[in-house]
Amino acid sequence: MEDQIIAAETSTSISAEICQWSGALFGILFGIGFILAEVQKNDLKSLPWWKPISALVAGATVSAHGSNVINNKRTAELTALLVRSTNSASELPIANSSEYSDLLEDSDNK
């Protein structure tokens, strides 16, 4: 059971990993690209800061979406594991108890 829990906690999605890394990579590359384009024009005074900042924010958003997908997948797998273990535990046979009851001592139903 412990190995199933570890597998569920470390599960990942290829598309989510791609989303995470591409968001971070392209956000940084486009942000630096916008800054370098303005540096080459020698026009740093009028640098429109919204371009590199919005590229970084867009990349961070895509990267955060990938991280969210990975966490949702892990939560779904852990929840499924919990449901399976609860269902299998409820199907276990109940052992008959042979405890002594002193309630029958004084009754006629000995």
Distance bins in CASP14 RR format, pairs under 12 A and 6 or more apart:
PFRMAT RR
TARGET T0000
AUTHOR 0000-0000-0000
RMODE 2
METHOD distances of the structure
MODEL  1
1 7 0 0 0 0 0 1 0 0 0 0 0
1 8 0 0 0 0 0 1 0 0 0 0 0
1 81 0 0 0 0 1 0 0 0 0 0 0
1 82 0 0 0 0 0 1 0 0 0 0 0
1 84 0 0 0 0 1 0 0 0 0 0 0
1 85 1 0 0 1 0 0 0 0 0 0 0
1 88 0 0 0 0 0 1 0 0 0 0 0
1 89 0 0 0 0 0 1 0 0 0 0 0
2 8 0 0 0 0 0 1 0 0 0 0 0
2 9 0 0 0 0 0 1 0 0 0 0 0
2 81 0 0 0 0 0 1 0 0 0 0 0
2 85 0 0 0 0 0 1 0 0 0 0 0
3 9 0 0 0 0 0 1 0 0 0 0 0
3 10 0 0 0 0 0 1 0 0 0 0 0
3 81 0 0 0 0 0 1 0 0 0 0 0
4 10 0 0 0 0 0 1 0 0 0 0 0
4 11 0 0 0 0 0 1 0 0 0 0 0
4 77 0 0 0 0 1 0 0 0 0 0 0
4 78 0 0 0 0 1 0 0 0 0 0 0
4 80 0 0 0 0 0 1 0 0 0 0 0
4 81 1 0 1 0 0 0 0 0 0 0 0
4 82 0 0 0 0 0 1 0 0 0 0 0
4 84 0 0 0 0 1 0 0 0 0 0 0
4 85 0 0 0 0 1 0 0 0 0 0 0
4 88 0 0 0 0 0 1 0 0 0 0 0
5 11 0 0 0 0 0 1 0 0 0 0 0
5 74 0 0 0 0 0 1 0 0 0 0 0
5 77 0 0 0 0 1 0 0 0 0 0 0
5 78 1 0 0 1 0 0 0 0 0 0 0
5 79 0 0 0 0 0 1 0 0 0 0 0
5 80 0 0 0 0 0 1 0 0 0 0 0
5 81 1 0 0 1 0 0 0 0 0 0 0
5 82 0 0 0 0 1 0 0 0 0 0 0
5 84 0 0 0 0 0 1 0 0 0 0 0
5 85 0 0 0 0 1 0 0 0 0 0 0
6 74 0 0 0 0 0 1 0 0 0 0 0
6 77 0 0 0 0 0 1 0 0 0 0 0
6 78 0 0 0 0 0 1 0 0 0 0 0
6 81 0 0 0 0 0 1 0 0 0 0 0
7 73 0 0 0 0 0 1 0 0 0 0 0
7 74 0 0 0 0 0 1 0 0 0 0 0
7 77 1 0 0 1 0 0 0 0 0 0 0
7 78 0 0 0 0 0 1 0 0 0 0 0
7 80 0 0 0 0 0 1 0 0 0 0 0
7 81 0 0 0 0 1 0 0 0 0 0 0
8 73 0 0 0 0 1 0 0 0 0 0 0
8 74 1 0 0 1 0 0 0 0 0 0 0
8 75 0 0 0 0 1 0 0 0 0 0 0
8 76 0 0 0 0 1 0 0 0 0 0 0
8 77 1 1 0 0 0 0 0 0 0 0 0
8 78 1 0 1 0 0 0 0 0 0 0 0
8 79 0 0 0 0 1 0 0 0 0 0 0
8 80 1 0 0 1 0 0 0 0 0 0 0
8 81 1 0 1 0 0 0 0 0 0 0 0
8 82 0 0 0 0 1 0 0 0 0 0 0
8 83 0 0 0 0 0 1 0 0 0 0 0
8 84 0 0 0 0 0 1 0 0 0 0 0
8 85 0 0 0 0 0 1 0 0 0 0 0
9 70 0 0 0 0 0 1 0 0 0 0 0
9 71 0 0 0 0 0 1 0 0 0 0 0
9 73 0 0 0 0 0 1 0 0 0 0 0
9 74 1 0 0 1 0 0 0 0 0 0 0
9 75 0 0 0 0 1 0 0 0 0 0 0
9 77 0 0 0 0 1 0 0 0 0 0 0
9 78 1 0 0 1 0 0 0 0 0 0 0
9 81 0 0 0 0 1 0 0 0 0 0 0
10 70 0 0 0 0 0 1 0 0 0 0 0
10 73 0 0 0 0 0 1 0 0 0 0 0
10 74 1 0 0 1 0 0 0 0 0 0 0
10 77 0 0 0 0 1 0 0 0 0 0 0
10 78 0 0 0 0 0 1 0 0 0 0 0
11 17 0 0 0 0 0 1 0 0 0 0 0
11 69 0 0 0 0 0 1 0 0 0 0 0
11 70 0 0 0 0 1 0 0 0 0 0 0
11 71 0 0 0 0 0 1 0 0 0 0 0
11 72 0 0 0 0 0 1 0 0 0 0 0
11 73 1 0 1 0 0 0 0 0 0 0 0
11 74 1 0 1 0 0 0 0 0 0 0 0
11 75 0 0 0 0 0 1 0 0 0 0 0
11 76 0 0 0 0 1 0 0 0 0 0 0
11 77 1 0 1 0 0 0 0 0 0 0 0
11 78 0 0 0 0 1 0 0 0 0 0 0
11 80 0 0 0 0 0 1 0 0 0 0 0
11 81 0 0 0 0 0 1 0 0 0 0 0
12 18 0 0 0 0 0 1 0 0 0 0 0
12 19 0 0 0 0 0 1 0 0 0 0 0
12 20 0 0 0 0 1 0 0 0 0 0 0
12 21 0 0 0 0 0 1 0 0 0 0 0
12 66 0 0 0 0 0 1 0 0 0 0 0
12 67 0 0 0 0 0 1 0 0 0 0 0
12 69 0 0 0 0 1 0 0 0 0 0 0
12 70 1 0 1 0 0 0 0 0 0 0 0
12 71 0 0 0 0 0 1 0 0 0 0 0
12 72 0 0 0 0 0 1 0 0 0 0 0
12 73 1 0 0 1 0 0 0 0 0 0 0
12 74 0 0 0 0 1 0 0 0 0 0 0
12 77 0 0 0 0 0 1 0 0 0 0 0
13 19 0 0 0 0 1 0 0 0 0 0 0
13 20 0 0 0 0 1 0 0 0 0 0 0
13 65 0 0 0 0 0 1 0 0 0 0 0
13 66 0 0 0 0 1 0 0 0 0 0 0
13 67 0 0 0 0 0 1 0 0 0 0 0
13 68 0 0 0 0 0 1 0 0 0 0 0
13 69 1 0 1 0 0 0 0 0 0 0 0
13 70 1 0 0 1 0 0 0 0 0 0 0
13 71 0 0 0 0 0 1 0 0 0 0 0
13 72 0 0 0 0 1 0 0 0 0 0 0
13 73 1 0 1 0 0 0 0 0 0 0 0
13 74 0 0 0 0 1 0 0 0 0 0 0
13 76 0 0 0 0 0 1 0 0 0 0 0
13 77 0 0 0 0 0 1 0 0 0 0 0
14 20 0 0 0 0 0 1 0 0 0 0 0
14 21 0 0 0 0 0 1 0 0 0 0 0
14 66 0 0 0 0 0 1 0 0 0 0 0
14 69 0 0 0 0 0 1 0 0 0 0 0
14 70 0 0 0 0 0 1 0 0 0 0 0
14 73 0 0 0 0 0 1 0 0 0 0 0
15 21 0 0 0 0 0 1 0 0 0 0 0
15 22 0 0 0 0 0 1 0 0 0 0 0
15 62 0 0 0 0 0 1 0 0 0 0 0
15 65 0 0 0 0 0 1 0 0 0 0 0
15 66 0 0 0 0 1 0 0 0 0 0 0
15 69 1 0 0 1 0 0 0 0 0 0 0
15 70 0 0 0 0 1 0 0 0 0 0 0
15 73 0 0 0 0 0 1 0 0 0 0 0
16 22 0 0 0 0 0 1 0 0 0 0 0
16 23 0 0 0 0 0 1 0 0 0 0 0
16 62 0 0 0 0 0 1 0 0 0 0 0
16 63 0 0 0 0 0 1 0 0 0 0 0
16 64 0 0 0 0 0 1 0 0 0 0 0
16 65 0 0 0 0 1 0 0 0 0 0 0
16 66 1 0 1 0 0 0 0 0 0 0 0
16 67 1 0 0 1 0 0 0 0 0 0 0
16 68 0 0 0 0 1 0 0 0 0 0 0
16 69 1 1 0 0 0 0 0 0 0 0 0
16 70 1 0 1 0 0 0 0 0 0 0 0
16 71 0 0 0 0 1 0 0 0 0 0 0
16 72 0 0 0 0 1 0 0 0 0 0 0
16 73 1 0 0 1 0 0 0 0 0 0 0
16 74 0 0 0 0 0 1 0 0 0 0 0
17 23 0 0 0 0 0 1 0 0 0 0 0
17 24 0 0 0 0 0 1 0 0 0 0 0
17 63 0 0 0 0 0 1 0 0 0 0 0
17 65 0 0 0 0 0 1 0 0 0 0 0
17 66 1 0 0 1 0 0 0 0 0 0 0
17 67 0 0 0 0 1 0 0 0 0 0 0
17 69 0 0 0 0 1 0 0 0 0 0 0
17 70 1 0 0 1 0 0 0 0 0 0 0
17 73 0 0 0 0 0 1 0 0 0 0 0
18 24 0 0 0 0 0 1 0 0 0 0 0
18 25 0 0 0 0 0 1 0 0 0 0 0
18 26 0 0 0 0 0 1 0 0 0 0 0
18 62 0 0 0 0 0 1 0 0 0 0 0
18 63 0 0 0 0 0 1 0 0 0 0 0
18 65 0 0 0 0 0 1 0 0 0 0 0
18 66 0 0 0 0 1 0 0 0 0 0 0
18 69 0 0 0 0 0 1 0 0 0 0 0
18 70 0 0 0 0 0 1 0 0 0 0 0
19 25 0 0 0 0 0 1 0 0 0 0 0
19 26 0 0 0 0 0 1 0 0 0 0 0
19 59 0 0 0 0 1 0 0 0 0 0 0
19 60 0 0 0 0 0 1 0 0 0 0 0
19 61 0 0 0 0 0 1 0 0 0 0 0
19 62 1 0 1 0 0 0 0 0 0 0 0
19 63 1 0 0 1 0 0 0 0 0 0 0
19 64 0 0 0 0 1 0 0 0 0 0 0
19 65 1 0 1 0 0 0 0 0 0 0 0
19 66 1 1 0 0 0 0 0 0 0 0 0
19 67 0 0 0 0 1 0 0 0 0 0 0
19 68 0 0 0 0 1 0 0 0 0 0 0
19 69 1 0 0 1 0 0 0 0 0 0 0
19 70 0 0 0 0 1 0 0 0 0 0 0
20 26 0 0 0 0 0 1 0 0 0 0 0
20 59 0 0 0 0 0 1 0 0 0 0 0
20 60 0 0 0 0 0 1 0 0 0 0 0
20 61 0 0 0 0 0 1 0 0 0 0 0
20 62 0 0 0 0 1 0 0 0 0 0 0
20 63 1 0 1 0 0 0 0 0 0 0 0
20 64 0 0 0 0 1 0 0 0 0 0 0
20 65 0 0 0 0 1 0 0 0 0 0 0
20 66 1 0 1 0 0 0 0 0 0 0 0
20 67 1 0 1 0 0 0 0 0 0 0 0
20 68 0 0 0 0 1 0 0 0 0 0 0
20 69 0 0 0 0 1 0 0 0 0 0 0
20 70 1 0 0 1 0 0 0 0 0 0 0
20 71 0 0 0 0 0 1 0 0 0 0 0
21 27 0 0 0 0 0 1 0 0 0 0 0
21 28 0 0 0 0 0 1 0 0 0 0 0
21 29 0 0 0 0 0 1 0 0 0 0 0
21 59 0 0 0 0 0 1 0 0 0 0 0
21 62 0 0 0 0 1 0 0 0 0 0 0
21 63 1 0 0 1 0 0 0 0 0 0 0
21 66 0 0 0 0 1 0 0 0 0 0 0
21 67 0 0 0 0 0 1 0 0 0 0 0
21 70 0 0 0 0 0 1 0 0 0 0 0
22 28 0 0 0 0 0 1 0 0 0 0 0
22 29 0 0 0 0 0 1 0 0 0 0 0
22 30 0 0 0 0 0 1 0 0 0 0 0
22 58 0 0 0 0 0 1 0 0 0 0 0
22 59 0 0 0 0 1 0 0 0 0 0 0
22 61 0 0 0 0 0 1 0 0 0 0 0
22 62 1 0 0 1 0 0 0 0 0 0 0
22 63 0 0 0 0 1 0 0 0 0 0 0
22 65 0 0 0 0 0 1 0 0 0 0 0
22 66 0 0 0 0 1 0 0 0 0 0 0
23 29 0 0 0 0 1 0 0 0 0 0 0
23 30 0 0 0 0 1 0 0 0 0 0 0
23 31 0 0 0 0 0 1 0 0 0 0 0
23 55 0 0 0 0 0 1 0 0 0 0 0
23 56 0 0 0 0 1 0 0 0 0 0 0
23 57 0 0 0 0 0 1 0 0 0 0 0
23 58 1 0 0 1 0 0 0 0 0 0 0
23 59 1 0 1 0 0 0 0 0 0 0 0
23 60 1 0 0 1 0 0 0 0 0 0 0
23 61 0 0 0 0 1 0 0 0 0 0 0
23 62 1 1 0 0 0 0 0 0 0 0 0
23 63 1 0 1 0 0 0 0 0 0 0 0
23 64 0 0 0 0 1 0 0 0 0 0 0
23 65 0 0 0 0 1 0 0 0 0 0 0
23 66 0 0 0 0 1 0 0 0 0 0 0
23 67 0 0 0 0 0 1 0 0 0 0 0
24 30 0 0 0 0 0 1 0 0 0 0 0
24 31 0 0 0 0 0 1 0 0 0 0 0
24 55 0 0 0 0 0 1 0 0 0 0 0
24 56 0 0 0 0 1 0 0 0 0 0 0
24 58 0 0 0 0 0 1 0 0 0 0 0
24 59 1 0 0 1 0 0 0 0 0 0 0
24 60 1 0 0 1 0 0 0 0 0 0 0
24 61 0 0 0 0 0 1 0 0 0 0 0
24 62 0 0 0 0 1 0 0 0 0 0 0
24 63 1 0 1 0 0 0 0 0 0 0 0
24 64 0 0 0 0 1 0 0 0 0 0 0
24 65 0 0 0 0 0 1 0 0 0 0 0
24 66 0 0 0 0 0 1 0 0 0 0 0
24 67 0 0 0 0 0 1 0 0 0 0 0
25 31 0 0 0 0 0 1 0 0 0 0 0
25 32 0 0 0 0 0 1 0 0 0 0 0
25 55 0 0 0 0 0 1 0 0 0 0 0
25 56 0 0 0 0 0 1 0 0 0 0 0
25 59 0 0 0 0 1 0 0 0 0 0 0
25 60 0 0 0 0 0 1 0 0 0 0 0
25 62 0 0 0 0 1 0 0 0 0 0 0
25 63 0 0 0 0 1 0 0 0 0 0 0
26 32 0 0 0 0 0 1 0 0 0 0 0
26 33 0 0 0 0 0 1 0 0 0 0 0
26 55 0 0 0 0 1 0 0 0 0 0 0
26 56 0 0 0 0 0 1 0 0 0 0 0
26 58 0 0 0 0 1 0 0 0 0 0 0
26 59 1 0 0 1 0 0 0 0 0 0 0
26 60 0 0 0 0 0 1 0 0 0 0 0
26 61 0 0 0 0 0 1 0 0 0 0 0
26 62 1 0 0 1 0 0 0 0 0 0 0
26 63 0 0 0 0 1 0 0 0 0 0 0
27 33 0 0 0 0 1 0 0 0 0 0 0
27 34 0 0 0 0 0 1 0 0 0 0 0
27 51 0 0 0 0 0 1 0 0 0 0 0
27 52 0 0 0 0 1 0 0 0 0 0 0
27 53 0 0 0 0 0 1 0 0 0 0 0
27 54 0 0 0 0 1 0 0 0 0 0 0
27 55 1 0 1 0 0 0 0 0 0 0 0
27 56 1 0 1 0 0 0 0 0 0 0 0
27 57 0 0 0 0 1 0 0 0 0 0 0
27 58 1 0 0 1 0 0 0 0 0 0 0
27 59 1 1 0 0 0 0 0 0 0 0 0
27 60 1 0 0 1 0 0 0 0 0 0 0
27 61 0 0 0 0 1 0 0 0 0 0 0
27 62 1 0 0 1 0 0 0 0 0 0 0
27 63 0 0 0 0 1 0 0 0 0 0 0
28 34 0 0 0 0 0 1 0 0 0 0 0
28 35 0 0 0 0 0 1 0 0 0 0 0
28 52 0 0 0 0 1 0 0 0 0 0 0
28 55 0 0 0 0 1 0 0 0 0 0 0
28 56 1 0 0 1 0 0 0 0 0 0 0
28 57 0 0 0 0 0 1 0 0 0 0 0
28 58 0 0 0 0 0 1 0 0 0 0 0
28 59 1 0 0 1 0 0 0 0 0 0 0
28 60 0 0 0 0 1 0 0 0 0 0 0
28 62 0 0 0 0 0 1 0 0 0 0 0
28 63 0 0 0 0 0 1 0 0 0 0 0
29 35 0 0 0 0 0 1 0 0 0 0 0
29 36 0 0 0 0 0 1 0 0 0 0 0
29 52 0 0 0 0 0 1 0 0 0 0 0
29 55 0 0 0 0 1 0 0 0 0 0 0
29 56 0 0 0 0 0 1 0 0 0 0 0
29 58 0 0 0 0 0 1 0 0 0 0 0
29 59 0 0 0 0 1 0 0 0 0 0 0
30 36 0 0 0 0 0 1 0 0 0 0 0
30 37 0 0 0 0 0 1 0 0 0 0 0
30 51 0 0 0 0 1 0 0 0 0 0 0
30 52 1 0 0 1 0 0 0 0 0 0 0
30 53 0 0 0 0 0 1 0 0 0 0 0
30 54 0 0 0 0 1 0 0 0 0 0 0
30 55 1 1 0 0 0 0 0 0 0 0 0
30 56 0 0 0 0 1 0 0 0 0 0 0
30 57 0 0 0 0 0 1 0 0 0 0 0
30 58 1 0 0 1 0 0 0 0 0 0 0
30 59 0 0 0 0 1 0 0 0 0 0 0
30 60 0 0 0 0 0 1 0 0 0 0 0
30 62 0 0 0 0 0 1 0 0 0 0 0
31 37 0 0 0 0 1 0 0 0 0 0 0
31 38 0 0 0 0 0 1 0 0 0 0 0
31 47 0 0 0 0 0 1 0 0 0 0 0
31 48 0 0 0 0 0 1 0 0 0 0 0
31 49 0 0 0 0 0 1 0 0 0 0 0
31 50 0 0 0 0 0 1 0 0 0 0 0
31 51 1 0 0 1 0 0 0 0 0 0 0
31 52 1 1 0 0 0 0 0 0 0 0 0
31 53 0 0 0 0 1 0 0 0 0 0 0
31 54 0 0 0 0 1 0 0 0 0 0 0
31 55 1 0 1 0 0 0 0 0 0 0 0
31 56 1 0 1 0 0 0 0 0 0 0 0
31 57 0 0 0 0 0 1 0 0 0 0 0
31 58 0 0 0 0 1 0 0 0 0 0 0
31 59 0 0 0 0 1 0 0 0 0 0 0
31 60 0 0 0 0 0 1 0 0 0 0 0
32 38 0 0 0 0 0 1 0 0 0 0 0
32 39 0 0 0 0 0 1 0 0 0 0 0
32 51 0 0 0 0 0 1 0 0 0 0 0
32 52 1 0 0 1 0 0 0 0 0 0 0
32 55 0 0 0 0 1 0 0 0 0 0 0
32 56 0 0 0 0 1 0 0 0 0 0 0
33 39 0 0 0 0 1 0 0 0 0 0 0
33 40 0 0 0 0 1 0 0 0 0 0 0
33 47 0 0 0 0 0 1 0 0 0 0 0
33 51 0 0 0 0 1 0 0 0 0 0 0
33 52 1 0 0 1 0 0 0 0 0 0 0
33 55 0 0 0 0 1 0 0 0 0 0 0
33 56 0 0 0 0 0 1 0 0 0 0 0
34 40 0 0 0 0 0 1 0 0 0 0 0
34 41 0 0 0 0 0 1 0 0 0 0 0
34 47 0 0 0 0 1 0 0 0 0 0 0
34 48 0 0 0 0 1 0 0 0 0 0 0
34 49 0 0 0 0 1 0 0 0 0 0 0
34 50 0 0 0 0 1 0 0 0 0 0 0
34 51 1 0 1 0 0 0 0 0 0 0 0
34 52 1 0 1 0 0 0 0 0 0 0 0
34 53 0 0 0 0 1 0 0 0 0 0 0
34 54 0 0 0 0 1 0 0 0 0 0 0
34 55 1 0 0 1 0 0 0 0 0 0 0
34 56 0 0 0 0 1 0 0 0 0 0 0
34 58 0 0 0 0 0 1 0 0 0 0 0
35 41 0 0 0 0 0 1 0 0 0 0 0
35 43 0 0 0 0 0 1 0 0 0 0 0
35 44 0 0 0 0 1 0 0 0 0 0 0
35 47 1 0 0 1 0 0 0 0 0 0 0
35 48 0 0 0 0 0 1 0 0 0 0 0
35 49 0 0 0 0 1 0 0 0 0 0 0
35 51 0 0 0 0 1 0 0 0 0 0 0
35 52 1 0 1 0 0 0 0 0 0 0 0
35 53 0 0 0 0 0 1 0 0 0 0 0
35 55 0 0 0 0 1 0 0 0 0 0 0
35 56 0 0 0 0 0 1 0 0 0 0 0
36 42 0 0 0 0 0 1 0 0 0 0 0
36 44 0 0 0 0 0 1 0 0 0 0 0
36 47 0 0 0 0 0 1 0 0 0 0 0
36 51 0 0 0 0 0 1 0 0 0 0 0
36 52 0 0 0 0 1 0 0 0 0 0 0
37 43 0 0 0 0 1 0 0 0 0 0 0
37 44 0 0 0 0 0 1 0 0 0 0 0
37 47 0 0 0 0 1 0 0 0 0 0 0
37 48 0 0 0 0 0 1 0 0 0 0 0
37 51 0 0 0 0 1 0 0 0 0 0 0
37 52 0 0 0 0 1 0 0 0 0 0 0
37 55 0 0 0 0 0 1 0 0 0 0 0
38 44 1 0 0 1 0 0 0 0 0 0 0
38 45 0 0 0 0 1 0 0 0 0 0 0
38 46 0 0 0 0 1 0 0 0 0 0 0
38 47 1 0 1 0 0 0 0 0 0 0 0
38 48 1 0 0 1 0 0 0 0 0 0 0
38 49 0 0 0 0 1 0 0 0 0 0 0
38 50 0 0 0 0 0 1 0 0 0 0 0
38 51 0 0 0 0 1 0 0 0 0 0 0
38 52 0 0 0 0 1 0 0 0 0 0 0
39 45 0 0 0 0 0 1 0 0 0 0 0
39 47 0 0 0 0 1 0 0 0 0 0 0
39 52 0 0 0 0 0 1 0 0 0 0 0
40 47 0 0 0 0 0 1 0 0 0 0 0
41 47 0 0 0 0 1 0 0 0 0 0 0
41 48 0 0 0 0 0 1 0 0 0 0 0
47 53 0 0 0 0 0 1 0 0 0 0 0
48 54 0 0 0 0 1 0 0 0 0 0 0
48 55 0 0 0 0 0 1 0 0 0 0 0
49 55 0 0 0 0 0 1 0 0 0 0 0
49 56 0 0 0 0 0 1 0 0 0 0 0
49 57 0 0 0 0 0 1 0 0 0 0 0
50 56 0 0 0 0 0 1 0 0 0 0 0
50 57 0 0 0 0 1 0 0 0 0 0 0
50 58 0 0 0 0 0 1 0 0 0 0 0
51 57 0 0 0 0 0 1 0 0 0 0 0
51 58 0 0 0 0 0 1 0 0 0 0 0
52 58 0 0 0 0 0 1 0 0 0 0 0
52 59 0 0 0 0 0 1 0 0 0 0 0
53 59 0 0 0 0 0 1 0 0 0 0 0
53 60 0 0 0 0 0 1 0 0 0 0 0
54 60 0 0 0 0 0 1 0 0 0 0 0
54 61 0 0 0 0 0 1 0 0 0 0 0
55 61 0 0 0 0 0 1 0 0 0 0 0
55 62 0 0 0 0 0 1 0 0 0 0 0
56 62 0 0 0 0 0 1 0 0 0 0 0
56 63 0 0 0 0 0 1 0 0 0 0 0
57 63 0 0 0 0 0 1 0 0 0 0 0
57 64 0 0 0 0 0 1 0 0 0 0 0
58 64 0 0 0 0 0 1 0 0 0 0 0
58 65 0 0 0 0 0 1 0 0 0 0 0
59 65 0 0 0 0 1 0 0 0 0 0 0
59 66 0 0 0 0 0 1 0 0 0 0 0
59 67 0 0 0 0 0 1 0 0 0 0 0
60 66 0 0 0 0 0 1 0 0 0 0 0
60 67 0 0 0 0 0 1 0 0 0 0 0
61 67 0 0 0 0 0 1 0 0 0 0 0
61 68 0 0 0 0 0 1 0 0 0 0 0
62 68 0 0 0 0 0 1 0 0 0 0 0
62 69 0 0 0 0 0 1 0 0 0 0 0
63 69 0 0 0 0 0 1 0 0 0 0 0
63 70 0 0 0 0 0 1 0 0 0 0 0
64 70 0 0 0 0 0 1 0 0 0 0 0
64 71 0 0 0 0 0 1 0 0 0 0 0
65 71 0 0 0 0 0 1 0 0 0 0 0
65 72 0 0 0 0 0 1 0 0 0 0 0
66 72 0 0 0 0 1 0 0 0 0 0 0
66 73 0 0 0 0 0 1 0 0 0 0 0
67 73 0 0 0 0 0 1 0 0 0 0 0
67 74 0 0 0 0 0 1 0 0 0 0 0
68 74 0 0 0 0 0 1 0 0 0 0 0
68 75 0 0 0 0 0 1 0 0 0 0 0
69 75 0 0 0 0 0 1 0 0 0 0 0
69 76 0 0 0 0 0 1 0 0 0 0 0
70 76 0 0 0 0 0 1 0 0 0 0 0
70 77 0 0 0 0 0 1 0 0 0 0 0
71 77 0 0 0 0 0 1 0 0 0 0 0
71 78 0 0 0 0 0 1 0 0 0 0 0
72 78 0 0 0 0 0 1 0 0 0 0 0
72 79 0 0 0 0 0 1 0 0 0 0 0
73 79 0 0 0 0 0 1 0 0 0 0 0
73 80 0 0 0 0 0 1 0 0 0 0 0
74 80 0 0 0 0 0 1 0 0 0 0 0
74 81 0 0 0 0 0 1 0 0 0 0 0
75 81 0 0 0 0 0 1 0 0 0 0 0
75 82 0 0 0 0 0 1 0 0 0 0 0
76 82 0 0 0 0 0 1 0 0 0 0 0
76 83 0 0 0 0 0 1 0 0 0 0 0
77 83 0 0 0 0 0 1 0 0 0 0 0
77 84 0 0 0 0 0 1 0 0 0 0 0
78 84 0 0 0 0 0 1 0 0 0 0 0
78 85 0 0 0 0 0 1 0 0 0 0 0
79 85 0 0 0 0 0 1 0 0 0 0 0
79 86 0 0 0 0 0 1 0 0 0 0 0
80 86 0 0 0 0 0 1 0 0 0 0 0
80 87 0 0 0 0 0 1 0 0 0 0 0
81 87 0 0 0 0 0 1 0 0 0 0 0
81 88 0 0 0 0 0 1 0 0 0 0 0
82 88 0 0 0 0 0 1 0 0 0 0 0
82 89 0 0 0 0 0 1 0 0 0 0 0
83 89 0 0 0 0 0 1 0 0 0 0 0
83 90 0 0 0 0 0 1 0 0 0 0 0
84 90 0 0 0 0 0 1 0 0 0 0 0
84 91 0 0 0 0 0 1 0 0 0 0 0
85 91 0 0 0 0 0 1 0 0 0 0 0
85 92 0 0 0 0 0 1 0 0 0 0 0
86 92 0 0 0 0 0 1 0 0 0 0 0
101 107 0 0 0 0 0 1 0 0 0 0 0
101 109 0 0 0 0 0 1 0 0 0 0 0
101 110 0 0 0 0 0 1 0 0 0 0 0
102 110 0 0 0 0 0 1 0 0 0 0 0
103 109 0 0 0 0 1 0 0 0 0 0 0
103 110 0 0 0 0 0 1 0 0 0 0 0
104 110 1 0 1 0 0 0 0 0 0 0 0
END
